[in-house]
Each structure stands twice: as C-alpha cells, then as structure tokens.
Amino acid sequence: MAAAFGKFPSLSAFLESYKLAKKKRDMKTVLAGKPRESARKIKALQKKQLDVVEVNAQLKVREPDDTDANGGKHYRLRVVVTKILKDDPDVTKDLKDAKAKAREVFVAIRFGDSMGILEPIKGLNPGAALHLKGEWIPKEKAQQHGGAKMSVLHFTHHPVGFICTQVKCYA
C-alpha cells in the first residue's frame, strides 16, 4: 500500500514527478539560448552531477513502507542529521539548517528490485545511528513541487549512494 507524500499519492509518484519537472526546467533554460550555446549547455547539463550529500543521522521514525507498484518500493524514514560528512554547494544552506535546528529530514530508500537495494535492511529501528549518502532535495523545493515541507534525501542506493546501519552497509 502506498502512503501519500504531500499532494502525491505516494513517495514514488513525488520522486518521479520531481525528476521529470527538473529535467523539463533544465531543458527549457538550455533551449532558450542560441543553437550553438544550447548544444554546449546540453552537454554540460548531461554531465551535471546531482546534489549529493553524505551525513550521519539518527533515525527518529520509520513510517510504513511505500509499496507503490508503479514507482518501486521505498523504506520511508524520518531522520535528524547529526553530522555533515560531504556537502554540495547547491544545497548547503538547507543541509546546514536541517542539522542546526535538528529538523526532521525525509529519507527514501528504494528496495526490492534492481534499481534499489535487493536485500532487507536490518537495523532500521528508532534511535539507530545511520550513515547515508544520496541526493538532497531542499525542503522549499520539495514543498514547491507539491511534496511535504521537509528536506528529502533519496537515491540512497547504487549508483549514487548508500545506507549503513550499525549492522551492515547497503548500496
């Protein structure tokens, strides 16, 4: 059963919609220029990295898993960032704010298929210390897109990120 995320019927629906909207915005900006510039900008855009961060966090809440059959299954966690290990300039302000205010961050971990983590993750209990790497979506961007007003950390699996519990690391 899929659990809603903001105005979306599931977290998966939010993530897919966010990714598509970002791609459309980027392409609209690129194509607004002169043809020669646009071609160069398209190549640069294709090489642009995601806003990837690496943090230590404490698990506060494990929500029911999102089992949206159309967009993949996701563990749904709410964590508090305890340490920033790797930052990204595009999201620094929101990441530091989340840590400083001990603001809960929504973490999505895809599982159960070749696009996510294949095996069950052990150690996802409230209070658990976690080590996470993935793409950071600032809370304002998530809300503007119709998601919940909280920062989102996702893509916490291959090829972008990982999650480590006190039991084991998963990628």
C-alpha positions as CSV (number, residue, x, y, z in Angstrom):
1,M,0.0,0.0,0.0
2,A,1.3,3.4,-1.0
3,A,1.4,6.2,1.6
4,A,0.8,9.8,0.5
5,F,3.6,12.4,0.4
6,G,2.3,15.9,0.2
7,K,-0.2,16.2,-2.6
8,F,1.1,13.0,-4.2
9,P,-0.5,9.5,-3.7
10,S,2.9,8.1,-2.9
11,L,6.6,9.0,-2.4
12,S,7.4,7.2,-5.6
13,A,5.0,9.5,-7.5
14,F,6.6,12.6,-5.9
15,L,10.1,11.5,-6.8
16,E,9.2,10.6,-10.4
17,S,7.3,13.9,-10.9
18,Y,10.1,15.9,-9.3
19,K,12.8,14.3,-11.5
20,L,10.7,14.9,-14.7
21,A,9.9,18.6,-13.7
22,K,13.6,19.3,-13.0
23,K,14.6,17.8,-16.4
24,K,12.0,19.9,-18.2
25,R,13.1,23.1,-16.4
26,D,16.8,22.4,-17.2
27,M,16.0,21.8,-20.9
28,K,13.8,24.9,-21.2
29,T,16.6,27.0,-19.8
30,V,19.1,25.4,-22.2
31,L,17.0,25.7,-25.3
32,A,16.2,29.4,-24.7
33,G,19.7,30.3,-25.9
34,K,21.3,30.4,-29.3
35,P,21.6,27.0,-31.0
36,R,25.4,26.8,-30.7
37,E,25.2,27.7,-27.0
38,S,22.3,25.3,-26.4
39,A,24.3,22.4,-27.8
40,R,27.2,23.2,-25.4
41,K,24.8,23.6,-22.5
42,I,23.0,20.3,-23.2
43,K,26.4,18.5,-23.0
44,A,27.2,20.3,-19.7
45,L,23.8,19.5,-18.3
46,Q,24.2,15.8,-19.1
47,K,27.4,15.8,-17.1
48,K,26.0,17.8,-14.2
49,Q,26.0,15.9,-11.0
50,L,23.2,15.5,-8.6
51,D,23.2,17.4,-5.3
52,V,24.8,14.6,-3.4
53,V,25.5,14.8,0.3
54,E,26.8,12.3,2.9
55,V,25.7,12.5,6.5
56,N,25.4,10.7,9.8
57,A,21.9,10.8,11.2
58,Q,19.7,9.4,13.9
59,L,16.5,7.5,12.9
60,K,13.5,9.2,14.6
61,V,10.6,7.5,12.8
62,R,10.2,4.6,10.5
63,E,7.0,5.1,8.6
64,P,5.2,2.2,6.8
65,D,7.0,1.2,3.6
66,D,5.8,2.7,0.3
67,T,4.8,-0.2,-1.9
68,D,3.7,1.8,-4.9
69,A,3.8,-0.9,-7.6
70,N,4.3,1.8,-10.4
71,G,7.3,3.5,-8.9
72,G,9.2,1.0,-6.9
73,K,9.1,0.2,-3.1
74,H,10.7,2.6,-0.6
75,Y,11.5,2.5,3.0
76,R,10.2,5.7,4.5
77,L,12.3,7.2,7.3
78,R,12.4,10.4,9.2
79,V,15.9,11.2,10.5
80,V,17.8,14.1,12.2
81,V,21.2,14.9,10.7
82,T,23.9,14.7,13.4
83,K,27.0,15.3,11.3
84,I,27.6,16.5,7.7
85,L,30.4,14.5,6.1
86,K,30.1,15.7,2.5
87,D,28.3,18.8,1.3
88,D,27.1,20.1,-2.0
89,P,27.2,23.9,-2.6
90,D,23.7,23.9,-4.2
91,V,22.1,22.6,-1.0
92,T,24.5,23.7,1.7
93,K,22.1,26.3,3.3
94,D,19.2,23.8,3.7
95,L,21.5,20.9,4.8
96,K,23.2,23.1,7.5
97,D,19.8,24.4,8.6
98,A,18.4,20.9,9.0
99,K,21.4,20.0,11.2
100,A,21.5,23.2,13.2
101,K,17.7,23.0,14.0
102,A,17.6,19.2,14.4
103,R,14.9,19.4,11.7
104,E,13.5,16.0,10.6
105,V,14.5,15.0,7.1
106,F,12.6,12.5,5.0
107,V,14.7,9.6,3.7
108,A,13.6,7.4,0.9
109,I,15.4,4.1,0.3
110,R,14.3,2.1,-2.8
111,F,14.3,-1.6,-2.2
112,G,13.3,-4.9,-3.7
113,D,14.4,-4.5,-7.3
114,S,17.5,-4.0,-9.4
115,M,17.2,-0.2,-9.1
116,G,17.4,-0.2,-5.3
117,I,18.7,-2.4,-2.5
118,L,17.9,-6.0,-3.1
119,E,18.0,-7.4,0.4
120,P,16.1,-6.3,3.5
121,I,17.9,-3.6,5.6
122,K,18.5,-4.7,9.1
123,G,18.7,-2.2,12.0
124,L,16.1,0.4,10.9
125,N,14.8,1.0,14.4
126,P,14.0,4.4,16.0
127,G,17.2,5.7,17.7
128,A,19.5,3.9,15.3
129,A,22.6,5.7,14.1
130,L,22.8,5.8,10.3
131,H,25.4,6.8,7.7
132,L,23.7,7.9,4.5
133,K,24.7,9.2,1.1
134,G,22.3,10.3,-1.6
135,E,20.7,13.2,-3.4
136,W,19.4,16.0,-1.3
137,I,16.2,17.9,-2.2
138,P,15.8,21.1,-0.1
139,K,12.5,21.4,1.8
140,E,11.4,24.5,-0.1
141,K,11.9,22.7,-3.5
142,A,10.0,19.7,-2.2
143,Q,7.1,21.8,-1.0
144,Q,7.0,24.0,-4.1
145,H,6.7,20.8,-6.2
146,G,3.8,19.6,-4.0
147,G,5.6,17.3,-1.6
148,A,5.7,17.6,2.2
149,K,7.5,20.6,3.6
150,M,10.6,18.8,4.5
151,S,14.0,18.1,3.0
152,V,14.3,14.8,1.2
153,L,17.3,12.5,0.9
154,H,16.8,9.9,-1.7
155,F,18.8,7.8,-4.2
156,T,20.4,6.2,-1.2
157,H,21.5,3.2,-3.3
158,H,23.6,2.4,-6.3
159,P,24.8,4.2,-8.4
160,V,24.6,7.4,-6.3
161,G,24.5,6.5,-2.6
162,F,24.3,4.0,0.2
163,I,23.0,3.5,3.8
164,C,24.9,2.0,6.7
165,T,23.2,0.8,9.8
166,Q,25.1,-0.4,12.9
167,V,24.6,-3.9,11.5
168,K,25.7,-3.5,7.8
169,C,26.2,-1.2,4.8
170,Y,23.9,-1.5,1.8
171,A,24.3,0.1,-1.7
